[in-house]
Amino acid sequence: MAIVYADSSNLDENVKDGLVLLDFYADWCGPCKMLGPVVEQVDSENDDIKVVKVNVDENIGLAQQYGVQGIPSLFVLKDGKVAAQKAGFMPKDALVDWVKSA
């Protein structure tokens, strides 16, 4: 599955079904840059996890709506509902385990 880059016009549509890893990030954020390739691997290796990314600089309202206070902020959504939330870098195996156990 390809990573979806969402904004306020399409986020709800992209997170409403199934298991979703929602990543709030910024291009200037060092930990976000470290997490980027990990999230790409999670996306390419796990067909059951949909990855959606939101740039906080371009979507401040969405970041506020989700209560993002630091980035990267990660959310697991199940059928549109937040099941878990974490901030910061995570290695791939820990990230996948966290998403699937949420």
C-alpha positions as CSV (number, residue, x, y, z in Angstrom):
1,M,0.0,0.0,0.0
2,A,1.3,3.5,-0.7
3,I,1.6,6.1,2.0
4,V,-1.1,8.6,1.9
5,Y,-0.3,12.3,2.6
6,A,-3.5,13.7,4.0
7,D,-4.9,17.2,4.9
8,S,-8.2,18.5,6.3
9,S,-10.0,17.7,3.0
10,N,-9.3,14.0,3.0
11,L,-8.0,12.8,6.4
12,D,-11.4,11.5,7.7
13,E,-11.8,9.5,4.5
14,N,-8.4,8.0,4.7
15,V,-8.6,6.9,8.4
16,K,-12.2,5.7,8.5
17,D,-11.6,2.0,7.7
18,G,-9.2,-0.7,9.0
19,L,-6.0,-0.4,10.9
20,V,-4.2,3.0,10.3
21,L,-0.9,4.4,11.5
22,L,-1.3,8.2,11.5
23,D,2.0,10.1,11.5
24,F,2.1,13.8,12.3
25,Y,5.5,15.2,11.1
26,A,7.4,18.2,9.9
27,D,10.0,18.4,7.2
28,W,12.4,20.3,9.5
29,C,12.1,17.8,12.4
30,G,15.2,15.6,13.0
31,P,13.4,12.8,14.7
32,C,10.7,12.9,12.0
33,K,13.4,12.5,9.4
34,M,14.8,9.5,11.3
35,L,11.3,8.0,11.6
36,G,10.4,8.5,7.9
37,P,12.3,5.5,6.5
38,V,11.0,3.3,9.3
39,V,7.4,4.3,8.5
40,E,8.1,3.6,4.8
41,Q,9.3,0.1,5.7
42,V,6.2,-0.5,7.9
43,D,4.1,0.5,4.9
44,S,5.9,-1.7,2.4
45,E,6.1,-4.8,4.6
46,N,2.6,-4.7,6.2
47,D,-0.4,-4.9,3.9
48,D,-2.8,-4.8,6.9
49,I,-1.5,-1.4,8.1
50,K,-2.5,1.7,6.2
51,V,0.0,4.6,6.7
52,V,-1.3,8.2,6.6
53,K,1.1,11.1,7.1
54,V,0.1,14.7,8.0
55,N,2.5,17.7,7.8
56,V,1.8,19.8,10.9
57,D,3.1,23.0,9.3
58,E,0.6,22.7,6.5
59,N,-2.3,21.3,8.7
60,I,-2.1,23.1,12.1
61,G,-5.9,22.6,12.6
62,L,-5.6,18.8,12.3
63,A,-2.6,18.8,14.7
64,Q,-4.7,20.7,17.2
65,Q,-7.7,18.5,16.6
66,Y,-5.6,15.4,17.5
67,G,-3.9,17.2,20.4
68,V,-0.4,16.9,18.9
69,Q,2.0,18.6,21.3
70,G,5.3,17.3,19.9
71,I,6.4,15.6,16.7
72,P,6.7,13.0,15.5
73,S,3.3,12.1,17.0
74,L,1.9,8.7,16.1
75,F,-1.6,7.5,16.4
76,V,-3.2,4.1,15.8
77,L,-6.7,4.3,14.5
78,K,-9.1,1.4,14.2
79,D,-12.0,2.1,12.0
80,G,-11.6,5.8,12.5
81,K,-11.2,5.8,16.2
82,V,-7.9,6.5,18.1
83,A,-6.8,3.3,19.8
84,A,-3.3,4.5,20.9
85,Q,-1.0,7.5,20.7
86,K,2.8,7.9,21.2
87,A,5.3,10.6,20.4
88,G,8.9,10.2,19.3
89,F,11.0,7.8,17.3
90,M,10.4,4.1,17.4
91,P,12.4,1.3,15.7
92,K,10.5,-0.7,13.1
93,D,9.8,-3.9,15.1
94,A,8.6,-1.9,18.1
95,L,6.4,0.3,15.9
96,V,4.8,-2.7,14.2
97,D,4.2,-4.5,17.5
98,W,2.7,-1.3,19.0
99,V,0.4,-0.8,16.0
100,K,-0.8,-4.4,15.9
101,S,-1.4,-4.6,19.7
102,A,-3.3,-1.3,20.0
